[in-house]
Amino acid sequence: RRELASMHSQTVPTASPLVDKSTYMDDFATSVPDENEVIQLYTELTGLMATIKLPMSKWATNSTALQNIWNIRDPDHQKITQVLGIDWNTENDHLSTSSDGVLTSLSESPVTKRHVLQVTSKLYDPLGMYSPTTILGKMLFQETWLRGIGWNETLPSDIASTWRLW
Protein backbone atom coordinates (compact mmCIF):
# COMPACT_ATOMS: atom_id res chain seq x y z
CA ARG A 1 0.00 0.00 0.00
CA ARG A 2 2.91 2.34 0.65
CA GLU A 3 4.12 1.84 -2.92
CA LEU A 4 0.62 2.40 -4.29
CA ALA A 5 0.26 5.62 -2.30
CA SER A 6 3.59 7.03 -3.45
CA MET A 7 3.02 6.08 -7.12
CA HIS A 8 -0.29 7.94 -7.22
CA SER A 9 0.38 10.86 -4.88
CA GLN A 10 -0.07 13.42 -7.69
CA THR A 11 -3.27 11.96 -9.17
CA VAL A 12 -5.06 11.26 -5.87
CA PRO A 13 -3.71 13.83 -3.40
CA THR A 14 -6.39 13.28 -0.76
CA ALA A 15 -6.43 9.48 -0.75
CA SER A 16 -2.75 8.59 -1.26
CA PRO A 17 -1.38 9.73 2.13
CA LEU A 18 -4.37 8.21 3.91
CA VAL A 19 -4.02 4.79 2.26
CA ASP A 20 -0.72 4.31 4.05
CA LYS A 21 -1.61 5.91 7.39
CA SER A 22 -5.22 4.79 7.83
CA THR A 23 -5.15 1.15 6.79
CA TYR A 24 -5.23 -1.38 9.63
CA MET A 25 -4.85 -4.97 8.49
CA ASP A 26 -7.57 -5.06 5.82
CA ASP A 27 -9.64 -2.14 7.16
CA PHE A 28 -9.41 1.48 6.10
CA ALA A 29 -10.64 3.95 8.73
CA THR A 30 -10.21 7.70 8.64
CA SER A 31 -12.02 10.98 9.03
CA VAL A 32 -12.10 14.19 7.05
CA PRO A 33 -13.35 17.65 8.05
CA ASP A 34 -16.28 18.14 5.67
CA GLU A 35 -18.77 16.54 3.25
CA ASN A 36 -16.95 17.72 0.11
CA GLU A 37 -13.70 16.16 1.22
CA VAL A 38 -15.36 12.84 2.11
CA ILE A 39 -16.85 12.59 -1.38
CA GLN A 40 -13.49 13.47 -2.92
CA LEU A 41 -11.79 10.86 -0.73
CA TYR A 42 -14.34 8.20 -1.70
CA THR A 43 -13.92 8.96 -5.41
CA GLU A 44 -10.12 8.97 -5.23
CA LEU A 45 -9.94 5.86 -3.06
CA THR A 46 -12.21 3.74 -5.24
CA GLY A 47 -10.30 4.88 -8.33
CA LEU A 48 -6.94 4.18 -6.71
CA MET A 49 -7.92 0.69 -5.63
CA ALA A 50 -9.42 -0.01 -9.07
CA THR A 51 -5.96 0.54 -10.61
CA ILE A 52 -4.79 -2.61 -8.83
CA LYS A 53 -8.13 -4.39 -9.31
CA LEU A 54 -8.83 -4.46 -5.58
CA PRO A 55 -12.38 -3.23 -4.99
CA MET A 56 -13.14 -2.02 -1.50
CA SER A 57 -16.19 -3.46 0.19
CA LYS A 58 -18.24 -3.08 3.37
CA TRP A 59 -18.34 0.69 3.28
CA ALA A 60 -19.56 2.67 6.29
CA THR A 61 -19.81 6.41 6.92
CA ASN A 62 -21.72 8.93 8.97
CA SER A 63 -21.69 11.36 6.03
CA THR A 64 -25.23 11.82 4.77
CA ALA A 65 -23.94 13.20 1.45
CA LEU A 66 -21.92 10.05 0.79
CA GLN A 67 -24.77 7.81 1.97
CA ASN A 68 -27.05 9.54 -0.54
CA ILE A 69 -24.56 8.81 -3.33
CA TRP A 70 -24.39 5.18 -2.24
CA ASN A 71 -28.17 4.88 -2.17
CA ILE A 72 -28.25 5.96 -5.83
CA ARG A 73 -25.33 3.75 -6.93
CA ASP A 74 -26.35 0.93 -4.58
CA PRO A 75 -22.96 -0.22 -3.32
CA ASP A 76 -22.87 -2.40 -0.25
CA HIS A 77 -22.77 -0.09 2.77
CA GLN A 78 -23.46 -0.76 6.41
CA LYS A 79 -25.29 1.26 9.01
CA ILE A 80 -23.80 -0.69 11.91
CA THR A 81 -20.24 -1.94 11.67
CA GLN A 82 -17.04 -2.28 13.67
CA VAL A 83 -14.06 0.04 13.64
CA LEU A 84 -10.95 -1.32 15.36
CA GLY A 85 -13.10 -3.75 17.33
CA ILE A 86 -15.57 -1.12 18.52
CA ASP A 87 -19.20 -1.16 17.34
CA TRP A 88 -20.10 1.95 15.33
CA ASN A 89 -23.66 2.99 14.50
CA THR A 90 -23.24 5.33 11.51
CA GLU A 91 -26.79 6.67 11.66
CA ASN A 92 -26.40 8.29 15.06
CA ASP A 93 -22.56 8.25 15.04
CA HIS A 94 -22.24 6.38 18.33
CA LEU A 95 -19.44 4.05 19.39
CA SER A 96 -20.26 1.19 21.75
CA THR A 97 -19.08 -2.15 22.98
CA SER A 98 -20.79 -5.07 24.63
CA SER A 99 -19.74 -6.41 27.99
CA ASP A 100 -21.86 -9.58 27.67
CA GLY A 101 -18.92 -11.90 27.01
CA VAL A 102 -16.96 -10.39 29.88
CA LEU A 103 -19.82 -10.57 32.37
CA THR A 104 -20.53 -14.19 31.46
CA SER A 105 -16.86 -15.06 31.91
CA LEU A 106 -16.66 -13.35 35.31
CA SER A 107 -19.18 -15.72 36.85
CA GLU A 108 -17.08 -18.76 35.95
CA SER A 109 -14.95 -20.31 38.67
CA PRO A 110 -12.35 -21.07 39.90
CA VAL A 111 -10.42 -17.87 39.45
CA THR A 112 -6.97 -18.56 38.05
CA LYS A 113 -4.27 -16.50 36.40
CA ARG A 114 -5.39 -17.95 33.04
CA HIS A 115 -8.98 -16.91 33.77
CA VAL A 116 -7.94 -13.33 34.61
CA LEU A 117 -6.04 -13.07 31.31
CA GLN A 118 -8.91 -14.55 29.28
CA VAL A 119 -11.46 -12.14 30.73
CA THR A 120 -9.32 -9.01 30.55
CA SER A 121 -8.39 -9.85 26.94
CA LYS A 122 -12.06 -9.83 25.95
CA LEU A 123 -12.17 -6.10 26.67
CA TYR A 124 -10.63 -4.91 23.41
CA ASP A 125 -10.14 -1.18 23.79
CA PRO A 126 -7.72 0.30 21.23
CA LEU A 127 -8.94 3.83 21.90
CA GLY A 128 -8.49 3.58 25.68
CA MET A 129 -12.11 4.57 26.32
CA TYR A 130 -12.54 1.96 29.02
CA SER A 131 -9.14 2.34 30.67
CA PRO A 132 -10.58 3.44 34.03
CA THR A 133 -12.32 0.06 34.18
CA THR A 134 -9.82 -2.23 32.47
CA ILE A 135 -6.78 -1.01 34.41
CA LEU A 136 -7.85 -2.90 37.54
CA GLY A 137 -8.04 -6.21 35.67
CA LYS A 138 -4.61 -5.58 34.18
CA MET A 139 -3.17 -4.67 37.58
CA LEU A 140 -4.60 -7.84 39.10
CA PHE A 141 -3.04 -9.88 36.28
CA GLN A 142 0.30 -8.15 36.92
CA GLU A 143 0.00 -9.02 40.60
CA THR A 144 -0.28 -12.72 39.71
CA TRP A 145 3.08 -12.47 37.93
CA LEU A 146 4.71 -10.62 40.80
CA ARG A 147 3.62 -13.34 43.24
CA GLY A 148 4.74 -16.13 40.91
CA ILE A 149 1.27 -17.70 40.65
CA GLY A 150 0.96 -20.51 38.08
CA TRP A 151 -1.45 -20.38 35.14
CA ASN A 152 -3.93 -22.91 36.55
CA GLU A 153 -3.36 -22.20 40.21
CA THR A 154 -6.35 -20.85 42.15
CA LEU A 155 -5.71 -17.24 43.09
CA PRO A 156 -5.11 -16.26 46.73
CA SER A 157 -8.23 -15.00 48.48
CA ASP A 158 -7.19 -11.31 48.47
CA ILE A 159 -6.68 -11.24 44.67
CA ALA A 160 -9.74 -13.43 44.03
CA SER A 161 -12.02 -11.21 46.12
CA THR A 162 -10.78 -8.07 44.36
CA TRP A 163 -11.29 -9.84 41.04
CA ARG A 164 -14.87 -10.80 41.87
CA LEU A 165 -15.56 -7.25 43.06
CA TRP A 166 -14.24 -5.93 39.73
N, C-alpha and C positions, 0 to 999 in steps of 0.2 A: 504493500500500500504506500510505503514511503516513496518508492520509485514512481508509482503511478501519480502521486501528488506532485512530485517535482517535475515530471515530464509535462504535466498539463497546468502548471501554475499560471501561465499567461492566458490560457483559454478559459479556465474556470477559477478565477481569482478568489471567489468566496468559498467554494467547496474544497479546493486542493489543500489548504493548510489544515482544514478541519478533518479531512479523511485520515490524516496521520495522527492528529491529536485527540480525536473523539471516537476512535474505533476501539472497542473493548471486546476481545475475542472475535465473535462474529456479529456484534451489535454496534450500531452507530448511534450515539446519543450526544446531542448538543443543544444549544439554545442560541437564538439570535434576537436582536433588540426590537425588531418590528415585523409587521406582516409582509411588507415588500421584500425584505431580506430573506424571510423564510421561503417565499415562493421562488426567489432567485436561487437560493441554496438547493431547493428541491429539484429545480430544472437542471442546474449544473451537476448535481450529484447523480441524478438518473442518467444524464448524458455521459458523464465520466465513467460510470460503471458499465454502461452499454459499450464503451470502446473496448472493454476486455470481456464482453459478453457475460457479465455477472449482474443479473438483475437483482435489485434489492427488493425484499419482500417484508411483510408484516410491518407496514408503516403505522406510526402513531404520532399524533400532534395535538396540541391544544389550540392551534391556530385555526380559527373559523374560516379564514380565507382559503387556506390550503385544504381544509376539509371540504369546502364547497367545490373546489377544483376536483378533488378525488371523487366526490359524489357524481360529478358529470362524467369523468373518465372511467369511473368504477374500478379503481385498483383496490386491492385487498388492504383495508386499513382497520385498525382496532380502536375501540373506545376504551377498553380496559386492557392493560398490558403490564409488563414488568420492565423496569429500568434498573440495571445493576442489582437485581434481586428484590427490589422494592416494588410493590403494586402501585400502578399509576392509573388513575381514572382521568382520561383526557377531557371528558366533558366538563367536569368541575375543577380540574387541575389539582387533584388531591393525591398525595402520596400516603400509602398505608402499608401495614404489614400485619400478618396474623400471628397471634401467639398461641393458637390452638395446639400445634405440635409440641411447643415448649411446655405448655400447661399439662398436657397429657403425659409427657415424659417425666415431669416433676413428681407425679404421684407414684411412679414406679419405685420399688425398693428391691434390694438394699442400696444404699447410697455408697458408691465407690468412686474412685478417681476417674475411672473410665466413664461412669455415668455423668459426672460433673462435666467432663469434656464433651460428651455427646450432646448434652442439653445446651450448654453454652454455645456450641458450634451451630446449633439450629437458629440462633439469633444472628442472622446475617445482616450486618449494618455498615455498609461501606461509607455511608455519609456521616456516621457517628451520631445519628439522631437519638439513639437509645443508650448512649454511653452512660448516662447517670444510672441506668438500670443494669446494664450488662457488666459494668466494672466490678460489681460485687461478685458475680459468678467467676469472672476472670481472676480476681484476687483470691477467692477460695481455691480455685484450681492451682494457683501459684503456691498457696500454703501447703497443698498436698505434696508438691515437689520439695519444698523446704523441709518438710518433716520426713521425707523419704518414704512416703506411703506407696505401696504397690498398686498396680492398675486394678486388680480385682479385690483388693483388701477393703473391708468395710471401714468407712471413715470414722475417726474418733468422734465422740458425742458432741464436743464443742463445735467442730466443723459441720457435722451432720445437722445439728439443730439450726445453725446459721443458714445452711443450705435450704432446709425446709422452710424457714422463715422467708427466705428470698423468693 
